[in-house]
């Protein structure tokens, strides 16, 4: 997962073909998905 975040950061740095707003939205959705998974797995609320 960390590698994916790094790759996305690199893509942003080099100017992704995706519109910035769309990329940001995707990152937020990915984060929320990850947060849900972690909370489900650990029982902790982040």
Secondary structure, 3 states (H helix, E strand, C coil): CHHHHHHHHHHHHCCCCCCHHHHHHHHHHHHHHHHHHHHHHHCCCC
